[in-house]
Amino acid sequence: MSYIQNNQDRLRFAWLSNNGLTYKRHTQIRQEYEDFYTAYEDDFCRINDEKFVTKFKSLKPKIDKEILKLHNTLMEQDIYLQTLPDKPYPPILRSLNEPPLAIFYQGDISVIYKLPKMITVVGSRDVSEYSKEIMDKILGKICQSGVGVVSGLAYGVDSYSHQICLDNHAPALAVLGMGLDKDIFYPKEVQFLRDRIVDSGGLLLSEYLPTTPGNKFTFPRRNRILANLTPITLVVQAKSESGSMITANEAFDNNKKVATFPAHIGSKGYDGNIELIQKKVIIVTEPKDILGELGVAEVRSKANKIYKDLSEKDIMIVEALKGQIRSVEDLTKDIEGLTFSELMVSLSMLELKGIVKNAGANQWRVV
């Protein structure tokens, strides 16, 4: 007999996972009950946890109303759910010391199985030009060889690393410190990257109910997932006391490798990098420092393959669209020698080749 027998119980379990049901309590409940339905109907009274039982009894009258809202949100926004007792639940998440009881996701869940050849990238929201330059130079080539990026999709290093990853057609996975409901997502400036990740066959992942906003508790808790999904956590730019260092320390604690770029001498915001270098982490000065650790032998320039059969004007269009969504009018002003109608023809041909996509309202972006 399955522990969770139907979708109603799955939704109840997922809702409770954000309302008092911890991994420790779940373990106790499974020891006392054969299935979740029986435990639920019994108000979990067999476990020695008066605080939780009392809270559950106060919540129970409204739970079915809440899970109806949850069900509607999942259906309306193409959000999928897996719970820890489900057989398809990803093994890499199940292996965590405290695995999420429920995961919500959008996109292609099979990206999970590419994680051994992906890296986690973290760093400051206030990313410097030096960090951007070194990411373009090194992370870009790492991604060209097919190595994907896991990050948090925050502003700064997170979003810049995902942009590089997507521009090089490598697998992308974002672990959010909030729910997946589009209405509560922030920062709004990187909403287009969220859409690109899903459209490109990547994955958005969260352990929070879709309408849960991010807060000072959800982001640090999310970091344990970031640190444990991939073999290597790369810290691009970090202060000593920061979420990036929490993620790095989580990786250390779980025997994962940590890497960092050399600190920019004379610049603020790199004391975390210096601290990590003193701990003898992997110092990344060229792509092979990461690729060698992953067993990826050579860098294949996917960008060159993309451009191989394109005209000079088509390459100019693709370059102008990289990392952003732009209107045809805007592109016409930026690219000399192309009329509006010529640009529309080129964009249509590039769309047929799967290189660009119409994002609506005559706005275009790279796939």
Secondary structure as UniProt FT lines:
FT   HELIX           7..17
FT   TURN            18..20
FT   HELIX           23..32
FT   HELIX           36..41
FT   TURN            42..46
FT   HELIX           50..76
FT   TURN            77..78
FT   STRAND          80..83
FT   TURN            84..85
FT   TURN            87..88
FT   HELIX           91..94
FT   STRAND          102..107
FT   HELIX           109..117
FT   STRAND          118..122
FT   HELIX           129..134
FT   HELIX           135..139
FT   HELIX           140..144
FT   TURN            145..146
FT   STRAND          148..151
FT   TURN            155..156
FT   HELIX           157..167
FT   TURN            168..169
FT   STRAND          172..175
FT   HELIX           182..184
FT   HELIX           188..190
FT   HELIX           191..199
FT   TURN            200..201
FT   STRAND          203..206
FT   TURN            210..211
FT   TURN            216..217
FT   HELIX           218..229
FT   STRAND          232..235
FT   HELIX           243..253
FT   TURN            254..255
FT   STRAND          257..260
FT   TURN            265..266
FT   TURN            268..269
FT   HELIX           271..278
FT   TURN            279..280
FT   STRAND          282..283
FT   HELIX           288..294
FT   HELIX           302..307
FT   TURN            308..309
FT   HELIX           312..321
FT   TURN            322..323
FT   STRAND          326..327
FT   HELIX           328..334
FT   TURN            336..337
FT   HELIX           340..352
FT   TURN            353..354
FT   STRAND          356..360
FT   TURN            361..362
FT   STRAND          363..366
//
